[in-house]
Each structure stands twice: as structure tokens, then as C-alpha cells.
Amino acid sequence: MDTTSLNKKYRSHILTQLINLGFTFLTPSQALAARQGKIHNVLLEDILRERVRHLNRIHYKGSEFHFTEENIRLAIEKLRNTKYEGLCKTNETIHERLTLGLSLEQPLEGYAKSFTLRYIDWQNWTRNAFHVASNFPITLWQSPQTIYLDIVLFVNGIPFVIIESVPPQVPIEQAIAQSVRHQQGGYSPASFGRNLSTQNLLTSNIFSYVQVVVATNQKTTQFGAIGTPARFWSTWKEPVWDEQAGKGNDAIFPDAALSRKFLHKPDQQGEALNAEQTKTIHGLCLPERLLEFSYKFNVFDNGIRKIARHQQYFAIKRILAHIRVLDAEGRRRGGIIWHTQGSGKSLTMVMLARSLAEETGISNPRIVLVTDRKDLDEQIKNTFAACDMAPQRAKTGRDLLQLVSEKKASVITTLVQKFDKALNIRKYQDDSIDIFMLIDESHRTQFGAFAARMRQMFPNACYLGFTGTPLMEKEKNNFAKFGGLIDCYSISQAIQDQVIVPLLYEGRHIEMHPDKHALDAWFERHTQGLTDAEKARLKKKYSGIEYLNKTEKAIYLQSLDISKHFQAGWQNSGYKGQLVAPSKAAALTYHNYLTEIGLVSSAVIISPPDNDFPSTHIRRERKRRAWDPQTQQGKIGDDIEIDSDDVSRFWQKMIRRYGSEEEYNKQIINRFKYGNDPEILIVVDKLQTGFDAPCNAVLYLTRPLRGHTLLQTIARVNRIHEDEGGRSKPFGLVVDYAGILGELNKALTQYSAFEGFDDEDLASALVSVHEEIEKLPRQHAELQKLLTNDQGKSWDDEEIRNRLLHNEALQNTFRKQLSGFCNTLDIALTNDAFLANIPAEEQREYQRDHERFQALKATIDHHDHKPRIEEMLNTHIQADEAIQLNPPEYIFPVNTRFNASYWAVSREVEMSKSDDDMPSPANRANHLARITRNTLAEYKGWNSAFYDKFSNLIKQAVDDFKEKRLSDIEYLEKIKGIRARVEKHEHGYIPSTLQGKENAIAFYQVVEPYFSGPVSESTGNTSTDRPAPKDMEAASRAAIALDDIFHRHWKVRFWNDYDTVKQVMNDIDDYFYDEVNEGCCPELSVEQMDEIIEKVMETARNRIPAYSETYRKTKSTGRQ
């Protein structure tokens, strides 16, 4: 079959589906006739003219009028002759014209009045005409070159979708590249000489009108917007799929000859339509969906068109369905949208805002975007402004009060802190239910005292929280309180969709050598008067890695190691690094040492210095400008005196240079994102969240982090990126000097556990807030009593401090009671009823005493010892150069079948090994065998047969080498061949009836050995892998039946339903029992049937999300 026939064959599947979706097929002659016989005309003007005439009616003084034919001609002409200003800009101009319409003067009863003419009816999709053409020719005026577009979809004669379809043997990347080339070069004046005018060019650039571009090779289908780089094309997924939606209709053409000419039936081997292609075409091109996407689910972000990914589209649809339901008080339901960092939360908020504005049943919606940091507020405001949403930014409490009370701004951005300031100026309350509070990083913003003030101002608003990290176990109460989870898009889903890159973890360590005798002597001398318990507490606190990493010797050696590490792996690659320092002073020290070492450039971004401590706490010390690891001696440089006031001086220097904190941050961040320097950006607390720099690829952690902060910080390096050479960023690297692996595992465990939560979990975790608040007066009274003398009079603070310092039992009681009081007060200050019903003076008393008690606690936490202990550590701690604790390993489980970046990483790791590391072919083979085994480990649950097959091949090769049946070279070539087959995800022989059915293939590989015996793989020749035809047919039939059983019983939270899981196991048992009795498959013993069922259930459990303990429970109790 030639290439043209092959392409026609695969296009026919798509055309069949599109016709069944409601598109009218145009033959080439019909399409050309609709173009008035002009191949350079990309509009189907005859269809467009008819639709414009049909859609537009003018209602004036009780009468109905049509637009004049001259106005209709003018409207088509203006659309056809849109000035060409570059592809993306012209596409934006045409999109605006299509969505807003065209204002035209229409003569009515002797007067000329302006009315809007519409090209598309966006509100009622059924009033539009949908057509599809195949092998659609386009060319430029005065040019002999013609190209043929595979499939073009039209709405009212306007091209909306272009589909590039190639055979399965052609990589999807080639199809995407072809589409991108057509957009970028197929229509530029340079392609056809300088004699072509821009006016001629604009009439032929079909992509100026297009809303969605699609590329497919049947196995994989991806889509993008006009101008989308290849790296950012997306896959589409349907959360619920009706198999009938993808099935064709045998009688799609009344003319049988026409059907034979343009469409092919599936071949005789039973080739089925590709599931992913079918779902994507259905998801994007269903007529009502297509209009939705074109109208509401795309944005122009600073001239770059961006279209919603599947998680954004379905999240917004779920939110809209959620808010339409009112609670018992008549308020719209709120909730949380948890979409992992890097998956486009900000653009989801923009698209949601647009959808709310179009939502019927909401009169005059107002949107308030809330976060808790200036940089995030600025970022959100800029994102909305770039997408033409024109938000008003409330920079002060007074600004906020004015904007909300005047009710003129439809979109406001502000900080959560401003609500308290606004209400302190004037009490104001807006009772509207059509106010929507879109709260960014809601795990921080939505659950504090400031959030309670927000709810005082808008008691009936709909609160929608967006977060990139999950709420941890202890925060489930807050989760339920604010409406539960509306939508979730987890890290594992984002990695699978290649929305973010996978993260690798590398542990590195600086060995510390304390002078124990000197340390003990110093400690005894400077802590006289403290109890043994207090001394032990101080020793424990300052011997931790957090403080040891602040010593100058540790900072110097880490700076040296970071310099070498970045230079070797990342310098001149176009990628940058970020260093998280333990303190502001340490950040400056890192910067000074990195500059002095001179291998990499760096810059520091910190917040203003703290002014909480008096100047008497400022410590002066000598600054060692370098530390020599050979001599273990410091080099004093010019007797330079540096004190802890350095941070203040640095800050003043930055403000003098840049004029303001905002400009200081902005310029350095822009240099980091778009310039050559700095290569490493040093931070403490800033830029750990909400900082989006795709070039950021390696994160150096020198301080311990936990929970949300840890997950958010490592996500700084997970953004996808393409360098100037078109190479994609394969991964982000986290380099750990602070020993955070335990905390990372803990955070990830909580994260994974939270992915599978349900409403029952939340209900069981919900604590009665009122019960907690009722404890507050008693806790307050107990603390006050603890701090009074026998006569009931309060001691002054100095006397209390002395008593606490010299009475360990009293100190422990105080700490315990204070902790309980603080926790309860935090809950109370976030509760609307508490704020409304407790007198303001009583609330202030609680807060005043809270501050006083915390200040007392600080005085007994030995802050006055801190500077001297730090100086002692600098003096008596020696350190060695860094060592690597482990090679880079994936942080999150990466399904290598879906991640091309995994193979890029594996090759890079393989190539990074020097000849010294792997001096012989045998060593290289061992290395390849090890990393291939690691890859296969991910398949063990997903497809155990695949895992067993290739694990056995590796084991056989290793054993053959050990027994000297293979030479070094033969061993290496054997392992390379196995790895290549794993990389291709080679199934071996799979019956044609199973092609494209991944679940059925996995089941087939489970049952086939029981039908035909184990398959020999010793030769590695796939031609020997084919079982006997009868066995193959029986195993194939069983695999399809197993897949069908799961489909029939599948439901939401399937694995949580014990009875349903048990029924599936019984149905599988019945199927094999009937097959054996009817002689349709080989004899199977009861034990073999049980083995098959167990393996099938285990395979299904690993392939289907939302795992629970149900299956294990079923195994333990047995089937009935």
C-alpha cells in the first residue's frame, strides 16, 4: 500500500468519527465550490454567507429585520481581509472578531443605527453549521506551491481545527513538527520570494483562523493552540468514557460509492480504532465542546495563545456544577481545587473567571483574588492583565474598602492581610452570594485569623481555594470546613501527562569533626546557672544539622562543592540553579564564597532584615574569607570586620541601587530568568513558592524543610522547558546537603495518602470547632493562675522569668499549658461565631496575653546564648569536602512507559560515567543491567508478565557471563539489546485483536502462559514468541472477557466497594469454569484458576487508580 493510500486509510477512522459527531463531509469538489473555486481562499464563503444570514436578526420597535446583503458582504470581506500582523497576533485579532462580532450601520426606517453582526452563535451551538474536509489544498496567490492538509474542520465555513494524521509507524513528534512547520514557515513571505505582499499573504494563511491543532498517529494523539511549541502540546483524557461514543456508524454515507471512495473499513485482522485518538477527537471536536474551547477555554497570554488542558477544563466544569448548588443558608458551595504546582493554576483561575462571567443564573458576578504574599499578588494580577481581564489591585486596606464598597470593579486582587486593615478603618459587609473569592495557595491563606476577617466582609461569598500542595493529615478539618475537595490533579498525573518534569534526588554530605573536649569545656564555662536539663536541651538544639550547616567552614565547603557540581553538570546549558540558605546572614556568606571561588555567578534575594532585637544583640566577629580544607586553617583577609548587621547594610545597598524592594526583586529575577547571570539564585524564605522560572533546573538545599514548604520548594525545578537548541529539559534535580530525605519521605507519604481520600475520611477527621473554643476561657485562666503568687497577685515579668528559669517543673507546665492555649486561640480567631459573639475587648485581652506569654517563653528559650554558641561552633568544628551519598534517584514514581524524559535521563547517567568509572565492557554491562532492573521494577505491579519476561532475560545474560558462556563484548551487546526492547516497551507477539487495548494486553500476558506453557525467550527473537493459534485465540478471548468484566462493574471508588470487587472475582471464576467445561481453553486446576484470578486482580489494581485495602481484604476472607 503506497503512502497516500496508507494516509487515507488512517484518516478514514477520524472522518468516520467526525461525521458521527455531527460534521457534514465535503468532497474535494464540494469544498472547492464553497470556496468559490479559488484555492487560495480558505473560507467556505458560500456556507459562511448562508449562516450569517440565518443567525442574525435585528429586533427594532417590535419588528424583525435582516442585515442587508451589502452588510453581509462587508462582514465576510472584513473577516477575509484581516490585516496580517504575524500569525499569533492575527489569530488573536480574528478570535476577538469571532467572539465579539462586528458592529455595522444598518438603515432602519430612514435612520442608520449600529448593530452587532455575529459570525458564530456561541450560546446555542445547534444553530451553527459544522463541516469537515479531507486532503484540503491551500496555496498562496501567485505561487505554484500547494500543500494538502489532512483534515480541516469548519464552523459556519470558517476553519476551526486542522488535524495532521500519520500512520502508526511515524513518530508523533514528526506529525507535530509538520504542523508547526506549516504554521511557521509554510506561509511566510520569505518562503515565496520578496515580490509577495502582506495583503496577498493574509488571505491564504488558514492558521490565522484556526482554534485548535491536532496531531495523531493512531497510537498517540496530542493537541495545541496556534503557535504552541512542540514541547507544550498536550494529551487529552476523559474522566468518564462511554465506549459507544467512539463507535462508528456503518451507514454514514447514503451514497455507497462515495463511502467506498473516501472511507476505509477496519482491515480484516480486526484492527480497532485507537482509544486515545478516539477520545481526543471526541473531547475536542464534539461540536458543543469545540465552541466551548474556542470561546471560554483559551487565553492570549501576552500574545501567546494557550488552550486548556484536560485537567483545567474538567476542573472548571466541576466548579461550575458545584457552585450552582446552594446550601441551607442560600449560599453557593465552596471548596478546594488541588492542582499540583506547574500544572497551570493561574490560567485555570483566569478561565474560571471568564466562565463565571458567562454563567447564566449569576447576575453581575464579582471576583476577588486573594493570596498572602506581595509577589504572588503581583504575579496573579499580571497573569489576569496579560489575558485582558483588567483586574484592580487593592494595595492597601483603604483601597480594598473603596473597591468593594463602590462595586465597580469586576475583578480585584489583594492580600489576605488587607481585610483586617480595611475593617479597622470602617465596618463593611457585602451580603451578595454572587461574589467569588478565588484564593491562591489556600492551604496558607484560607485558614487563619485574617481569613476570618475576610469572611466578616463577605459572609455569603463563594470561597474557592486553589492549592498546589495537598493539605496534610492534621489539616483535614480545615479542608472539610471550607467545602471539601472539588477537583484534584496530582503530581503523578502531571508527570504522566508530561505537564511537569520528573524530579531526581541526590544526597551530598559535609563530614563534621567537632573538638569534643574544647566544646564541652566552653559549654560548661558559658552555661553556668542552667539546669542539667536546660544544658541538654541547648546541646541538642545546636548540635543539629540546621546549626552545623551555618558554620563558616561548612558554608565554604558546600559553596566549593556547589560550584564544582554546577560547573560540571549545568554550566553553559541554559539552565540555572537555586540555593536555599538557612538564614539571611548565611545567604550572604554563600554569595561571598561563591563569588570568591569564581566558578559560578550568584545573586541573593532576601526579605527586609528583622528589626526585632535590640542593637545589644548584634555580634561582631571576624570574617574568614576562605577556608583551606588541606590545612584546616582559615585565611584572614585584610582584617575585614563583618558583623551580623551585614544583612542591614546589604539591604540598604540594594535599596540604594534599585530604588525599592519591588524593583530589587524584579530586576534580579528577570536576570535569572532571561539573562546569562546569575547562574545560581540564593534565597532563604522568598521564592520557595509561587516562583515560576522554567530554566530553573537544580535546587541546592542547605537547610531542613518540612511538609508543605518542602514540597513547594522542590517544585521550583519541575517546570518543563525547551532551550534555544530545541532540547527539552529532561528532569529537575534536588541536591540535599541538609539531610531532608526523611522529611521528604514523610511529606510524600502524607501526599500519597491524601490522593485517595474521600468524603468519609474528612467526616471522620472533622473536629467540633465549638468544643475546642469552649476550652479557651479555662486555658486562659489556668495560665494566669500559674503566673500568680499565693495571694492571687500577678508577678511582674522579671520575677516570672526568674522563677521559670530555676524551676524546671514549672517551666514544663508553662510550656504545655501555653501550647494548648495558643492552639485553641488560633482556632477561635478563624471562627465566624467567635468573632461575632465574643466582645471585642475580651478578644483583645486574649491576644494581648498571648503576646505576653510568648514573650516570656522566648526569654527562657536562651536566645542570649545563641550568638556565643554560633561563634563557638565556628571555632571548634572542622569539616571535610562533600561526598555523594547516592546517585540521582527519582523522587516521585515515574511511569517510564509515558516519559520519554526518563530515557533521556538514563542515557545521560550512562554517558556521565567516565572510562575510569566503567573501564571494561563487563562493567558497562553491569551498570546497564542495574538501571534496566530499576526500570523494570516499576512494571512489576503494572504488568507483571512484562517484568518477569525481561528480568529473566537479564538474569540469563548475567548467569551466562558468569559461567563464561558470553565474552565481555557479547555480554554488553546482549544487555544493550534487552534494554532497547524494554525502552520500546516490547510486548512480544500480541494478537491483532488486542492491539491498542493496554489493559487487555496486560491480562493476556497473565493468562497466556497457563494456556500454552512458558514461552522461550533465550534467543531474543520475537518470531519464536508466538504461541499455538488455538492457545493464542483462547488467551486473547479471555483477556478481552476480563477487560469487559472490569468495564461492566467499574464505578466511582470501585476498589472501596467490597461487594463489587468480590463480584468481579466471582465473574472471573465463572468465566474460566465455563470455558474449561465447554472445551474452549485448556484444562485448569482450581489452584491455577485461583492463581490467575489473584494475578489479574493485582494487575488491575496497579493499573487503575484509587487503590484501597479492599482487594487485600477480599483475598484474606475468600470468595463466596
QUIGIZI-V23837 format. One record per backbone hydrogen bond with DSSP energy under -0.5 kcal/mol. NH is the residue of the N-H (numbers start at 0). CO is the residue of the C=O. E is the energy in kcal/mol with one decimal. If there is no record, write none. Layout:
<<NH CO E> <NH CO E>>
This chain:
<<5 1 -2.5> <6 2 -2.8> <7 3 -2.3> <8 4 -2.3> <9 5 -1.9> <10 6 -2.4> <11 7 -1.8> <12 8 -0.7> <13 9 -0.9> <14 10 -2.7> <15 11 -2.6> <16 12 -1.9> <17 13 -2.8> <18 14 -2.6> <19 15 -1.9> <20 16 -1.3> <21 17 -0.7> <21 18 -0.9> <22 17 -2.2> <23 129 -2.7> <24 22 -0.5> <25 131 -2.6> <30 26 -2.9> <31 27 -2.2> <32 28 -2.1> <33 29 -2.1> <34 30 -0.9> <35 32 -1.7> <36 31 -2.8> <37 34 -1.5> <38 36 -0.6> <40 37 -1.3> <41 39 -0.7> <41 202 -0.8> <43 156 -2.8> <44 42 -1.6> <45 33 -1.6> <47 43 -2.6> <48 44 -2.7> <49 45 -1.8> <50 46 -2.4> <51 47 -2.8> <52 48 -2.1> <53 49 -1.9> <54 50 -2.9> <55 51 -1.5> <56 54 -0.6> <57 64 -3.2> <58 56 -0.6> <59 57 -0.7> <59 62 -2.8> <62 59 -1.8> <64 57 -2.9> <71 67 -2.2> <72 68 -2.6> <73 69 -2.4> <74 70 -2.5> <75 71 -2.1> <76 72 -2.3> <77 73 -2.5> <78 74 -1.7> <79 75 -2.7> <80 76 -2.7> <81 78 -0.9> <84 82 -0.6> <84 85 -0.7> <89 85 -2.5> <90 86 -2.6> <91 87 -2.1> <92 88 -2.3> <93 89 -2.6> <94 90 -2.4> <95 91 -2.3> <96 92 -1.9> <97 93 -2.7> <98 94 -2.3> <99 95 -2.5> <100 96 -2.0> <101 116 -2.4> <103 114 -3.0> <105 112 -3.7> <107 110 -4.1> <110 107 -2.3> <112 105 -2.2> <112 110 -0.6> <114 103 -2.6> <116 101 -3.3> <116 114 -0.5> <121 119 -1.0> <124 122 -0.5> <126 123 -1.8> <127 124 -1.7> <130 153 -2.1> <131 23 -2.5> <132 151 -2.4> <133 25 -0.6> <134 149 -2.7> <135 148 -2.6> <136 134 -0.5> <137 146 -2.4> <138 38 -0.6> <139 144 -0.6> <142 139 -1.4> <146 137 -2.2> <148 135 -3.0> <148 146 -0.5> <150 162 -1.5> <151 132 -2.6> <152 160 -2.9> <153 130 -3.1> <154 157 -2.5> <155 128 -3.2> <157 154 -1.7> <159 152 -3.1> <160 152 -1.5> <161 211 -1.5> <162 150 -2.8> <163 161 -0.5> <163 213 -3.1> <164 162 -0.6> <165 215 -2.4> <169 166 -1.8> <173 170 -1.2> <174 170 -1.1> <175 171 -2.4> <176 172 -2.6> <177 173 -2.2> <178 174 -1.9> <179 175 -2.8> <180 176 -2.6> <181 177 -2.3> <182 178 -2.0> <183 179 -2.8> <184 180 -2.9> <185 180 -1.7> <187 184 -0.8> <190 187 -1.6> <191 188 -1.5> <195 192 -0.8> <200 196 -1.8> <201 197 -2.3> <202 198 -0.8> <203 200 -1.4> <204 200 -0.8> <205 203 -1.7> <207 204 -1.7> <208 205 -1.6> <209 205 -0.7> <210 159 -2.7> <211 159 -2.1> <212 223 -2.4> <213 161 -2.5> <214 221 -2.8> <215 163 -2.6> <216 219 -2.0> <218 216 -1.6> <221 214 -2.6> <222 233 -2.3> <223 212 -2.3> <227 224 -2.0> <231 228 -1.8> <232 229 -1.4> <233 222 -2.7> <238 236 -0.5> <242 240 -0.7> <244 241 -2.0> <245 242 -1.1> <246 243 -1.0> <251 248 -0.8> <255 253 -0.8> <258 254 -2.1> <259 255 -2.3> <260 256 -1.8> <261 257 -2.1> <262 258 -2.3> <269 266 -1.9> <276 217 -0.7> <277 273 -2.6> <278 274 -2.7> <279 275 -2.4> <280 276 -2.7> <281 277 -2.3> <282 278 -3.1> <283 279 -2.4> <284 280 -2.5> <285 281 -1.4> <288 285 -0.8> <289 285 -2.9> <290 286 -1.9> <291 287 -1.8> <292 288 -3.1> <293 289 -2.1> <294 290 -1.9> <295 291 -3.0> <296 291 -1.5> <298 305 -2.7> <300 298 -0.7> <300 303 -3.1> <301 299 -0.9> <301 385 -1.5> <303 300 -1.5> <304 302 -0.6> <305 298 -3.2> <307 296 -2.6> <309 234 -0.6> <312 308 -2.5> <313 309 -2.4> <314 310 -1.6> <315 311 -2.1> <316 312 -2.2> <317 313 -2.3> <318 314 -2.5> <319 315 -2.6> <320 316 -2.0> <321 317 -2.4> <322 318 -2.6> <323 319 -1.0> <324 321 -1.1> <326 330 -2.9> <329 326 -1.9> <331 459 -0.5> <332 321 -0.5> <332 324 -1.6> <334 462 -2.0> <335 483 -2.5> <336 464 -3.6> <337 335 -0.6> <337 486 -2.6> <338 336 -0.9> <338 466 -1.7> <339 488 -2.7> <340 467 -1.0> <342 339 -1.6> <347 343 -1.8> <348 344 -2.1> <349 345 -1.8> <350 346 -2.7> <351 347 -2.4> <352 348 -2.4> <353 349 -2.0> <354 350 -2.2> <355 351 -2.7> <356 352 -1.8> <357 353 -1.2> <358 354 -0.8> <358 355 -0.6> <361 358 -1.2> <362 360 -0.6> <363 361 -0.6> <365 433 -2.1> <366 409 -2.9> <367 435 -2.6> <368 366 -0.5> <368 411 -3.7> <369 367 -0.6> <369 437 -2.4> <370 413 -1.5> <376 372 -2.4> <377 373 -2.8> <378 374 -2.1> <379 375 -2.8> <380 376 -2.4> <381 377 -2.5> <382 378 -2.3> <383 379 -2.4> <384 380 -2.5> <385 381 -2.8> <386 382 -1.0> <387 384 -1.8> <388 383 -2.7> <391 410 -2.9> <393 391 -0.6> <393 412 -3.0> <394 392 -1.0> <399 395 -2.2> <400 396 -2.4> <401 397 -2.3> <402 398 -2.5> <403 399 -2.5> <404 400 -2.0> <405 401 -2.0> <406 402 -0.8> <407 402 -0.7> <408 402 -0.6> <411 366 -2.5> <412 391 -2.5> <413 368 -2.3> <415 370 -2.5> <417 414 -1.5> <418 415 -1.0> <419 415 -0.5> <420 416 -1.2> <421 417 -2.6> <422 418 -2.4> <423 419 -1.6> <424 420 -1.1> <424 421 -0.5> <425 421 -2.1> <429 456 -2.9> <430 428 -0.5> <435 365 -2.9> <436 434 -0.6> <436 461 -2.8> <437 367 -2.3> <437 435 -0.8> <438 436 -0.8> <438 463 -2.7> <439 369 -2.8> <439 437 -0.6> <440 465 -0.8> <441 438 -0.6> <441 465 -2.1> <443 440 -2.0> <444 440 -1.8> <445 441 -1.8> <447 444 -0.5> <451 447 -1.2> <452 448 -1.4> <453 449 -1.8> <454 450 -1.9> <455 451 -1.4> <456 452 -1.6> <457 453 -2.0> <459 429 -0.6> <460 457 -0.9> <461 434 -2.8> <462 460 -0.6> <463 436 -3.1> <463 461 -0.6> <464 334 -2.8> <464 462 -0.6> <465 438 -3.6> <466 336 -2.3> <474 471 -2.1> <475 472 -1.5> <478 474 -2.1> <479 475 -2.6> <480 476 -2.0> <481 477 -1.6> <482 479 -1.8> <483 478 -2.1> <485 335 -3.2> <486 335 -1.2> <488 337 -2.7> <493 489 -2.2> <494 490 -2.6> <495 491 -2.2> <496 492 -2.3> <497 494 -1.1> <498 493 -2.7> <499 493 -1.0> <500 717 -2.6> <503 731 -3.0> <504 888 -4.0> <505 733 -2.8> <507 735 -2.9> <508 882 -2.4> <510 508 -0.6> <510 880 -0.5> <512 877 -3.4> <514 875 -2.4> <515 513 -1.3> <518 514 -2.6> <519 515 -2.6> <520 516 -2.3> <521 517 -2.5> <522 518 -2.6> <523 519 -2.4> <524 520 -1.9> <525 521 -2.1> <526 522 -1.1> <529 526 -1.8> <534 530 -2.4> <535 531 -2.4> <536 532 -2.2> <537 533 -2.3> <538 534 -2.7> <539 535 -2.5> <540 536 -2.3> <541 537 -2.5> <542 538 -1.0> <543 540 -0.8> <546 543 -0.9> <547 543 -2.2> <548 544 -2.4> <549 546 -1.2> <550 547 -1.4> <554 550 -2.5> <555 551 -2.7> <556 552 -2.3> <557 553 -2.5> <558 554 -2.5> <559 555 -2.5> <560 556 -2.3> <561 557 -3.1> <562 558 -2.4> <563 559 -2.1> <564 560 -2.9> <565 561 -2.9> <566 562 -2.3> <567 563 -2.3> <568 564 -1.8> <569 565 -2.7> <570 565 -2.0> <572 569 -1.8> <574 569 -0.6> <575 694 -2.8> <576 678 -2.8> <577 697 -2.4> <578 680 -2.7> <579 699 -2.9> <580 578 -0.7> <580 682 -3.2> <586 582 -2.2> <587 583 -1.9> <588 584 -2.0> <589 585 -2.9> <590 586 -2.2> <591 587 -2.5> <592 588 -2.5> <593 589 -3.0> <594 590 -2.2> <595 591 -2.3> <596 592 -2.9> <597 593 -2.0> <599 593 -0.5> <602 679 -1.6> <604 681 -2.6> <616 613 -2.0> <617 614 -1.8> <620 641 -1.2> <622 639 -1.2> <623 621 -0.7> <624 622 -0.6> <624 634 -1.2> <625 634 -0.6> <627 632 -2.2> <628 626 -0.8> <631 627 -1.9> <632 627 -0.9> <634 625 -1.9> <635 633 -0.6> <636 622 -0.6> <637 635 -0.8> <639 636 -1.9> <641 620 -1.3> <641 639 -0.6> <643 618 -1.6> <645 642 -2.2> <646 643 -0.7> <648 644 -2.0> <649 645 -3.2> <650 646 -2.5> <651 647 -2.5> <652 648 -2.2> <653 649 -2.3> <654 650 -2.4> <655 651 -2.4> <656 652 -2.1> <657 653 -3.0> <658 654 -2.3> <663 659 -2.3> <664 660 -2.5> <665 661 -2.5> <666 662 -2.7> <667 663 -1.6> <668 664 -2.5> <669 665 -2.4> <670 666 -2.2> <671 667 -2.4> <672 668 -2.7> <673 669 -2.8> <674 670 -2.0> <678 600 -0.8> <679 600 -1.8> <680 576 -2.3> <681 602 -3.3> <681 679 -0.5> <682 578 -2.8> <683 604 -0.5> <687 684 -0.9> <691 689 -0.7> <692 690 -0.7> <695 692 -2.6> <696 575 -2.7> <696 694 -0.6> <697 575 -1.3> <698 732 -3.1> <699 577 -3.3> <699 697 -0.5> <700 698 -0.7> <700 734 -3.0> <701 579 -2.0> <701 699 -0.6> <708 705 -0.7> <709 705 -1.5> <710 706 -2.2> <711 707 -3.0> <712 708 -2.3> <713 709 -2.3> <714 710 -0.9> <715 712 -1.9> <716 713 -1.3> <717 714 -1.5> <719 498 -0.6> <722 726 -2.5> <725 722 -2.2> <728 720 -2.9> <731 501 -2.3> <732 696 -2.9> <733 503 -3.2> <734 698 -3.5> <734 732 -0.6> <735 505 -2.8> <735 733 -0.6> <736 700 -2.8> <736 734 -0.6> <737 700 -0.6> <743 739 -3.1> <744 740 -2.7> <745 741 -2.1> <746 742 -2.8> <747 743 -2.7> <748 744 -2.3> <749 745 -2.3> <750 746 -2.4> <751 747 -3.2> <752 748 -2.5> <753 749 -1.8> <754 750 -1.2> <755 751 -0.7> <755 752 -0.6> <756 753 -1.5> <761 757 -1.7> <762 758 -2.5> <763 759 -2.4> <764 760 -1.5> <765 761 -1.1> <768 766 -0.6> <771 767 -1.5> <772 768 -2.6> <773 769 -1.9> <774 771 -1.5> <775 772 -1.8> <778 774 -2.5> <779 775 -2.6> <780 776 -2.4> <781 777 -2.4> <782 778 -1.8> <783 779 -2.1> <784 780 -2.5> <785 781 -2.0> <786 782 -1.2> <787 784 -1.5> <788 792 -2.9> <791 788 -2.1> <794 786 -1.6> <799 795 -2.4> <800 796 -2.5> <801 797 -2.1> <802 798 -2.4> <803 799 -2.8> <804 800 -2.5> <805 801 -1.4> <806 803 -0.9> <810 806 -2.4> <811 807 -2.4> <812 808 -2.2> <813 809 -2.5> <814 810 -2.4> <815 811 -2.2> <816 812 -2.7> <817 813 -2.7> <818 814 -2.2> <819 815 -1.8> <820 816 -2.4> <821 817 -2.7> <822 818 -2.2> <823 819 -2.1> <824 820 -2.6> <825 821 -2.3> <826 822 -1.7> <827 823 -2.5> <828 824 -2.5> <829 826 -1.1> <830 827 -1.8> <831 829 -0.5> <834 830 -2.1> <835 831 -2.1> <836 832 -2.5> <837 833 -2.2> <842 838 -2.0> <843 839 -2.4> <844 840 -2.0> <845 841 -2.0> <846 842 -2.1> <847 843 -2.9> <848 844 -2.6> <849 845 -2.1> <850 846 -2.1> <851 847 -2.2> <852 848 -3.1> <853 849 -2.2> <854 850 -2.0> <855 851 -2.1> <856 852 -2.3> <857 853 -2.2> <858 854 -1.5> <859 855 -0.9> <859 856 -0.8> <860 856 -0.5> <860 857 -0.9> <862 857 -0.7> <864 861 -1.3> <865 861 -0.5> <865 862 -0.9> <866 862 -0.5> <868 864 -2.4> <869 865 -2.5> <870 866 -2.0> <871 867 -2.3> <872 868 -2.5> <873 869 -2.2> <874 870 -1.5> <875 871 -2.5> <876 872 -1.1> <877 512 -2.0> <877 875 -0.5> <879 510 -2.1> <882 508 -2.2> <884 506 -3.6> <884 882 -0.5> <885 506 -1.1> <888 504 -2.1> <890 502 -2.9> <894 892 -0.6> <895 893 -1.1> <897 894 -1.8> <898 894 -0.6> <899 897 -0.7> <901 898 -1.0> <902 898 -0.8> <903 899 -1.6> <904 900 -2.5> <905 901 -2.9> <906 902 -2.5> <907 903 -2.2> <908 904 -3.1> <909 905 -2.6> <910 906 -3.1> <911 907 -1.9> <912 908 -0.7> <912 909 -0.9> <917 913 -2.1> <918 915 -0.5> <923 919 -2.0> <924 920 -2.5> <925 921 -2.5> <926 922 -2.5> <927 923 -2.5> <928 924 -2.7> <929 925 -2.3> <930 926 -2.2> <931 927 -2.1> <932 928 -2.3> <933 929 -2.0> <934 930 -1.8> <935 931 -2.7> <936 932 -1.7> <937 933 -0.6> <937 934 -1.4> <938 935 -1.5> <939 935 -0.7> <939 936 -0.7> <941 937 -0.6> <942 938 -3.7> <946 942 -2.0> <947 943 -3.1> <948 944 -2.7> <949 945 -2.0> <950 946 -2.4> <951 947 -2.3> <952 948 -1.5> <953 949 -2.2> <954 950 -2.6> <955 951 -2.7> <956 952 -2.2> <957 953 -2.7> <958 954 -2.8> <959 955 -2.6> <960 956 -2.1> <961 957 -2.5> <962 958 -2.3> <963 960 -1.7> <964 959 -3.2> <965 959 -1.0> <970 966 -2.7> <971 967 -2.4> <972 968 -2.5> <973 969 -2.4> <974 970 -2.3> <975 971 -2.6> <976 972 -2.2> <977 973 -2.0> <978 974 -2.8> <979 975 -2.3> <980 976 -1.7> <981 977 -2.1> <982 978 -2.9> <983 979 -1.7> <984 981 -1.4> <985 980 -2.5> <993 990 -1.9> <994 991 -1.1> <996 993 -2.4> <997 995 -0.8> <1000 996 -2.4> <1001 997 -2.1> <1002 998 -2.1> <1003 999 -2.7> <1004 1000 -2.2> <1005 1001 -0.8> <1005 1002 -0.6> <1006 1002 -2.3> <1007 1003 -2.8> <1009 1006 -1.0> <1010 1006 -1.0> <1010 1007 -0.9> <1011 1007 -2.2> <1012 1008 -2.0> <1019 1016 -1.0> <1021 1019 -0.7> <1023 1020 -2.0> <1024 1021 -1.4> <1031 1027 -2.9> <1032 1028 -2.6> <1033 1029 -2.2> <1034 1030 -2.7> <1035 1031 -2.6> <1036 1032 -2.6> <1037 1033 -2.2> <1038 1034 -2.4> <1039 1035 -2.2> <1040 1036 -2.1> <1041 1037 -2.7> <1042 1038 -2.4> <1043 1039 -2.4> <1044 1040 -2.4> <1045 1041 -2.0> <1046 1042 -2.2> <1047 1043 -2.7> <1048 1044 -1.7> <1049 1045 -1.2> <1053 1050 -1.2> <1055 1052 -1.2> <1056 1052 -0.5> <1056 1053 -1.7> <1057 1055 -1.0> <1060 1056 -2.3> <1061 1057 -2.2> <1062 1058 -2.1> <1063 1059 -2.2> <1064 1060 -2.0> <1065 1061 -2.1> <1066 1062 -2.5> <1067 1063 -2.3> <1068 1064 -2.2> <1069 1065 -2.7> <1070 1066 -2.4> <1071 1067 -2.1> <1072 1068 -2.1> <1073 1069 -2.6> <1074 1070 -2.4> <1075 1071 -2.4> <1076 1072 -2.2> <1077 1073 -2.1> <1078 1075 -1.3> <1079 1074 -2.4> <1080 1074 -0.8> <1088 1084 -2.4> <1089 1085 -2.4> <1090 1086 -2.3> <1091 1087 -2.7> <1092 1088 -2.7> <1093 1089 -2.5> <1094 1090 -2.5> <1095 1091 -3.0> <1096 1092 -2.6> <1097 1093 -2.2> <1098 1094 -2.6> <1099 1095 -2.8> <1100 1096 -2.8> <1101 1097 -1.8> <1102 1098 -1.2> <1103 1099 -1.8> <1112 1108 -2.5> <1113 1109 -2.7> <1114 1110 -2.7> <1115 1111 -2.1> <1116 1112 -1.8> <1117 1113 -2.3>>
